[in-house]
């Protein structure tokens, strides 16, 4: 963790435990070292923080470019490890930055739906995580954030469940075709859905 991230991590853990009574399942599925893609569903602006306080390793996020328009806020976000991506534009620069994160043996965070779900229901998975996994030969760790009633509410439980790493080979990523990327995205989302079903029991 870089110093700024560590300070924020220490401050936010007790705050989020008080606000959301968050529970984490499957921490052991995130190795202490090595490059992995943390691939989660997306419900709220709280999600990056919720994932961050759930793990003991820093996550480097692809974040929508609009968040970087404010010079001060954008710089703080960069210090925390995020980098901008132009949604829906096939952003080659963002893919290159993601690959640099992976090359350095870090955790890359990608929200598989590409945007927040306003209803709490799952959206169609995007192909970005599968593309990086295939190009860099790095496993994907599916993660499901499940607030009670599918929306964040103060003093209501939020469960973060972490699945086992899925290798590019297990995801059927061989040639790197668009069809393979779509199928891999659906496989990752299916694992996320299974965790949601279990957490709502």
N, C-alpha and C positions, 0 to 999 in steps of 0.2 A: 504493500500500500504506500502511495506517496503521502507526505506529511499532512496535506490539506484533507485528503480523503480520510486518513486515519482519525484526524480531529473530528470531522463531521460524523464519522462512523461511531465514535465514542459518545458523542452528544446525542445522536438520533436514536440509538438503540433503546435507552430508557424511555424516551419520548414516545416512540412507536409502540413499545410494549405497554405503556400506559394507555395510549389512544386506541389501539386495536387488539390488544391481548394476542399478538400474533404467535402462531405456532409453526414450527418448521419440521417437516418430515423428510427424511432421506439425505441429510447433510453428508453422510458417508459416501454418497454417490459423486461428490465433487472432490477429485484428488487434490492433494495439497500443492502439487506442482504440475506443470504441463499445460499446453494450449487446449482449450475446449470452447465450444460455442454454447452459451447459456441461452436457450431458446424458450421464451415464455409467451403466454397470452398477455393481453394488454387491456386494462380496464380504466386506469386512472393515472393522473400525474404522480400519484403516490407510488406507482409500480417500481420505478428505478430505485427509489429509496428502500422500499420493502424488500426488494431482492438484495440490495446492498447490505442491509442490516441482517439479512438471513445467512450470509456467507462470511467467512473469514478471509476471503481473497477479494481484491479489488476487481470490479467488472468495468470493462471499457465499452461504452455504448455507442451504437449508431443512433443519432438523435436528429429529429427533423430540423432542417436548415433554419426555419423560422425562429427557433430558440436562440440563435446566435446573432440576431439582428441588433440586439442591444449590446453595445461594446463591452460594458462592465459585466453584465450577466453572461454574455457569450464567453468572455475570458474565464470567468469562474467555472462555467460548465466544462471548458477545455481543461482547466487545471484538475477537474474531477475525473478526467479521462474520457469525456464524450467527444465525438467528432460529428460534423454535419453530413446529412445525406439529403439529396433532392428527391423527394418521394415521386415515384412514377416516372422518373426520367432516366432510368438505367445509369445511375451515377457511378461512372468508372473511378473517379477520384475516391469516393467513399469506399468502394470495394478494395482499392489499393491500400487505403488506411486500415481497413479491417484485416487485410492480409498481413500488414506490418504488426498489428496486435498479436496475431496468431504466431508469426515468426519469432516474436519475443517470448513465447511461452505463456501468454496471458489469457485471461478469460474475456471472451468477446460476447457482449450482450446484444441480442437481436430479438425484437418483438415480432413474432412470426406473422401476425395479422397486418403489420405495417402501420396501423393506426389504432386508436382506442375504440373499444366497443361501448357504445352509449347505453346499450340495453343489458350488458352483462353476458349476452349470448356470444358464442364463438363466431368469428368472421372467417372468410375464406383465407387459407394460409398463402403467404407470398413465398417466392422462391429464393430470396436472398441468403437465408441460412444454408440452404442446400447447395447453392452455388459456391459459397465460401468453403463449405465442408468438402466439396468435391475438388475444388481447385487447390486447396491447401492440405488435403488429406487429414482433416482434423475431426474428432468425434463431436457429436451434438448431444447436449444434455437437456432433455425436455423438462420444463418447469411449469407448474400450474399455480396461479394465484387465485384463491377462492375465498372471497369475503362472504360472510353470511348474507343471504338474500341476493348474492351476486353483485352487490354494490358496497363500497366502503361506507361505513357508518361509525361514528365515534363510539367507543366502548363496546363495539361488536367484534367478535372473533374474525381474524383473517388467517387462513391456512396457506402456507407455502409448501408445496410438495415437489420434491426433486426426484426425477426418474434416473434410471441408469443410462450411462453414455451409450449412444448409438453410433457405430462406426459408419463411414461412407459406404463400406461394403454391405453392411446390414441394411442401409437405406437404399441399396440398389443403384448407387452412383458409380457408374463405370465410364461411360463415354461423355457424360456431361451434356446430354441432350435436354431440350426444354421439357420433354415428356418425363425424363428421369427426375428433373428438378420438381416438377409438379407432383409426381408420385411420392418423392421423398418428403415434400412439404406436407402431404396428406398423412404420411406415416408418422411424422413428428406430431402433427395435430391430433391424430388418433391416440397417441400416448398421453398427451395433455388432457384430452377428453376423459380417458380412463381414470386419471388422477382426480379430475373434477367429480366424476361419479362416485368414487370412493370417499372423497372428502365431504360430500353432501349426505352420506348415509347417516 
